[in-house]
Each structure stands twice: as structure tokens, then as C-alpha cells.
Amino acid sequence: MSTRRAVVTGASTGIGEATVRALIADGWKVLATARREDRLQTLADQTGCEFFAADLTDQTDLSNLAEVASREPVNAVVHVAGGAIGTDRVEDADASAWLRMYEINVLSALQLTTRLLPAIRSAGGGSLVFLTSTAAHGTYPGGGGYAAAKHAERQIPATLRLELAGEPIRVIEIAPGMVQTPEFSLNRLGSKEAADRVYQGVEKPLTAEDVAEAIRWSLDVPEHMNVDLMVLRPVAQSSNTEVVRAPLKVRES
Ligand SMILES: NC(=O)c1ccc[n+]([C@@H]2O[C@H](COP(=O)([O-])OP(=O)(O)OC[C@H]3O[C@@H](n4cnc5c(N)ncnc54)[C@H](OP(=O)(O)O)[C@@H]3O)[C@@H](O)[C@H]2O)c1
């Protein structure tokens, strides 16, 4: 079998970076993308991935990325880029932050998908992976804008799976709960202290590597298997609002 090639977005840090490493270790060729070229260059030096720096909210960048990606067969596109802005209550919502979250989580994945589907088809089929969130399946106080964006993003794989019926193209959604990555909560909340409080006392939040392994596995299962949806949470988090901030221990019986 020839080497499979994946395009991974959000590859400059966190889950996307870990996904590049996991796929390369698994024998894939990877084209990594994000805005920060210096970080992509370091990742390329360490892993041998290709990279192309692009802002996925910029139409020219999207087209240039698609052009570079399509020079060779594309067997998988892994949409990881995204993020949250703030924790405003709905009554205090900043509409521009809701719009930005829609752009970085929904329109980026949508527009890259439309641009790369021809490359997937010319490879004879392949896989599209969308990294949504448990916020795509429920909400929580202060999570309205992010949940709205992730609920919208989830409609892309849900609809595509119906529209692509009959083609050898898998459409996969991976929806993690709390993942401790260096930048997600920092970008959302604006300070290291606030970001640290998100994970305070929680025994083993998910890691970027945990989620990358789920992505790798979903791509490596036999080609007739479509992992429609995988929800992942740390054991210490039983829902979007129930997080145990103490060591886990069995109850005395
Ligand atoms: N961490 C969690 O708890 C968690 C849980 C569930 C789901 N998720 C989702 O998982 C994904 C990755 O999460 P993470 O924790 O790894 O987040 P992260 O560390 O904040 O990484 C976000 C990635 O997206 C890229 N990105 C952001 N805006 C972009 C733009 N306009 N154009 C191109 N790339 C852009 C960033 O790279 P540049 O800044 O270099 O562009 C970065 O590589 C996100 O979609 C997030 O919503 C996270």
C-alpha cells in the first residue's frame, strides 16, 4: 500500500500538533497547517511533516493551502483548528466573539472541506475528521457562544455523511470534553491563572495525545468502518457541568 497522506489543521500546538506526531509515527505523510509558521517549521524539523502556514479565515490562504495540499493525493483531512473566546453569559454576550467563534470553528472547516473534497476523490476516497467538542452536544453556563459554534460545526459531518452516501469517503466526528492543552483555556480566558483554575484539582484531564490517539485509531480501523461519533471525557468529568475536583477513589461499601 502506498503511504497515506493527511492534512491536519490546528497543527501548531495542542491536539493538532499531537495528531501530526501520532500520524507520522503511524507511517502517514502529513501536511500540517496553522497560522504560526515558526511552530510548524519546528514540528517539521522534528517529525518530517510538510507544512503550509495559513489563516483559515482568509480566502486567499484557504485557496493557497488547498492548491498546495492537492499537489499529491489526500487520503484524510483532520479539522482540528478552532477554539473558544470568553465565558460570557448569554445576557452579556459579545456578538463579535460569537461571530469569530463561528468563523474559526465552522466556516474554516466548511471551506477547507469544500476545497479538498476533489483531492480526496482523486485519491479514490478517504476520510474527513472533524474535531468538535462535547460542547457540540450540550451546553453549560458561560458556554453559549462556543456551544453554538460547535453545534454548528457538528452539522457539517452529520450532513456530509448523508450527502456523500455511495462514495468511499468516511466522515468522522471526535468530540472531547476537558483536554488540558497549553493554549486552549489561555486563549479563552486571557491569563495563565484563569486557565490553570479550569483544571485545578481534576485528576487527569484528557491530554492532547489521548485525543490524537482517538483520531489515529478512527483513521486506522478497516476502511469499511466509519466511526460516526466518538465522545471522550476524562473519568473525572461526567458531563459538561459535572467535574470532580478531588482525587478519584472507590466508595466504601
Ligand atoms: N482543549 C479542550 O479542552 C478541547 C476540548 C474539546 C474540543 N476542543 C477543540 O479541539 C481543537 C483544538 O483544541 P486545542 O486545545 O488543541 O486548542 P489550541 O491549543 O488553542 O489550538 C488551536 C489551533 O487552531 C489554530 N488556529 C486558530 N485559529 C486559526 C485560524 N484562524 N487559522 C488557522 N489556524 C487557526 C491554532 O494555530 P495558530 O494560532 O498557529 O493559527 C492552533 O494550532 C479546537 O477546535 C477546540 O475547539 C478542545
The ligand as an SDF file (V2000), in Angstrom:
LIG
                    3D

 48 52  0  0  0  0  0  0  0  0999 V2000
   -8.7960   21.7770   24.8390 N   0  0  0  0  0  0  0  0  0  0  0  0
  -10.0250   21.3650   25.0500 C   0  0  0  0  0  0  0  0  0  0  0  0
  -10.4790   21.2350   26.2100 O   0  0  0  0  0  0  0  0  0  0  0  0
  -10.8970   20.9940   23.8840 C   0  0  0  0  0  0  0  0  0  0  0  0
  -11.9930   20.1730   24.1370 C   0  0  0  0  0  0  0  0  0  0  0  0
  -12.8280   19.8230   23.0880 C   0  0  0  0  0  0  0  0  0  0  0  0
  -12.5760   20.2960   21.8270 C   0  0  0  0  0  0  0  0  0  0  0  0
  -11.5080   21.1150   21.6000 N   0  0  0  0  0  0  0  0  0  0  0  0
  -11.3080   21.5950   20.2410 C   0  0  0  0  0  0  0  0  0  0  0  0
  -10.1510   20.9650   19.7540 O   0  0  0  0  0  0  0  0  0  0  0  0
   -9.4760   21.8320   18.8390 C   0  0  0  0  0  0  0  0  0  0  0  0
   -8.0380   22.0240   19.2700 C   0  0  0  0  0  0  0  0  0  0  0  0
   -8.0200   22.3070   20.6300 O   0  0  0  0  0  0  0  0  0  0  0  0
   -6.6520   22.6140   21.4090 P   0  0  0  0  0  0  0  0  0  0  0  0
   -6.9350   22.5010   22.8420 O   0  0  0  0  0  0  0  0  0  0  0  0
   -5.5530   21.8710   20.7900 O   0  0  0  0  0  0  0  0  0  0  0  0
   -6.6020   24.1820   21.0490 O   0  0  0  0  0  0  0  0  0  0  0  0
   -5.4230   25.1770   20.8670 P   0  0  0  0  0  0  0  0  0  0  0  0
   -4.2550   24.6480   21.6010 O   0  0  0  0  0  0  0  0  0  0  0  0
   -5.9490   26.5140   21.2010 O   0  0  0  0  0  0  0  0  0  0  0  0
   -5.1360   25.0680   19.2990 O   0  0  0  0  0  0  0  0  0  0  0  0
   -5.9380   25.6890   18.3310 C   0  0  0  0  0  0  0  0  0  0  0  0
   -5.2480   25.5290   16.9870 C   0  0  0  0  0  0  0  0  0  0  0  0
   -6.0460   26.1660   15.9830 O   0  0  0  0  0  0  0  0  0  0  0  0
   -5.2020   27.0130   15.2040 C   0  0  0  0  0  0  0  0  0  0  0  0
   -5.9780   28.1550   14.7360 N   0  0  0  0  0  0  0  0  0  0  0  0
   -6.7200   29.0010   15.4860 C   0  0  0  0  0  0  0  0  0  0  0  0
   -7.2540   29.9680   14.7120 N   0  0  0  0  0  0  0  0  0  0  0  0
   -6.8180   29.7180   13.4490 C   0  0  0  0  0  0  0  0  0  0  0  0
   -7.0020   30.3670   12.1990 C   0  0  0  0  0  0  0  0  0  0  0  0
   -7.7210   31.4840   12.0840 N   0  0  0  0  0  0  0  0  0  0  0  0
   -6.4180   29.8290   11.1030 N   0  0  0  0  0  0  0  0  0  0  0  0
   -5.6710   28.7030   11.1880 C   0  0  0  0  0  0  0  0  0  0  0  0
   -5.4560   28.0400   12.3320 N   0  0  0  0  0  0  0  0  0  0  0  0
   -6.0200   28.5570   13.4500 C   0  0  0  0  0  0  0  0  0  0  0  0
   -4.0860   27.4270   16.1620 C   0  0  0  0  0  0  0  0  0  0  0  0
   -2.8890   27.7280   15.4660 O   0  0  0  0  0  0  0  0  0  0  0  0
   -2.3260   29.2020   15.1720 P   0  0  0  0  0  0  0  0  0  0  0  0
   -2.6220   30.0410   16.3700 O   0  0  0  0  0  0  0  0  0  0  0  0
   -0.8730   28.9630   14.9430 O   0  0  0  0  0  0  0  0  0  0  0  0
   -3.0510   29.6290   13.9420 O   0  0  0  0  0  0  0  0  0  0  0  0
   -3.8760   26.1510   16.9570 C   0  0  0  0  0  0  0  0  0  0  0  0
   -2.9880   25.2930   16.2680 O   0  0  0  0  0  0  0  0  0  0  0  0
  -10.3020   23.1090   18.7640 C   0  0  0  0  0  0  0  0  0  0  0  0
  -11.1850   23.0200   17.6740 O   0  0  0  0  0  0  0  0  0  0  0  0
  -11.0650   23.0720   20.0800 C   0  0  0  0  0  0  0  0  0  0  0  0
  -12.2630   23.8060   19.9790 O   0  0  0  0  0  0  0  0  0  0  0  0
  -10.6580   21.4670   22.6050 C   0  0  0  0  0  0  0  0  0  0  0  0
  1  2  1  0
  2  3  2  0
  2  4  1  0
  4  5  1  0
  4 48  2  0
  5  6  2  0
  6  7  1  0
  7  8  2  0
  8  9  1  0
  8 48  1  0
  9 10  1  0
  9 46  1  0
 10 11  1  0
 11 12  1  0
 11 44  1  0
 12 13  1  0
 13 14  1  0
 14 15  2  0
 14 16  1  0
 14 17  1  0
 17 18  1  0
 18 19  2  0
 18 20  1  0
 18 21  1  0
 21 22  1  0
 22 23  1  0
 23 24  1  0
 23 42  1  0
 24 25  1  0
 25 26  1  0
 25 36  1  0
 26 27  1  0
 26 35  1  0
 27 28  2  0
 28 29  1  0
 29 30  1  0
 29 35  2  0
 30 31  1  0
 30 32  2  0
 32 33  1  0
 33 34  2  0
 34 35  1  0
 36 37  1  0
 36 42  1  0
 37 38  1  0
 38 39  2  0
 38 40  1  0
 38 41  1  0
 42 43  1  0
 44 45  1  0
 44 46  1  0
 46 47  1  0
M  CHG  2   8   1  16  -1
M  END
$$$$
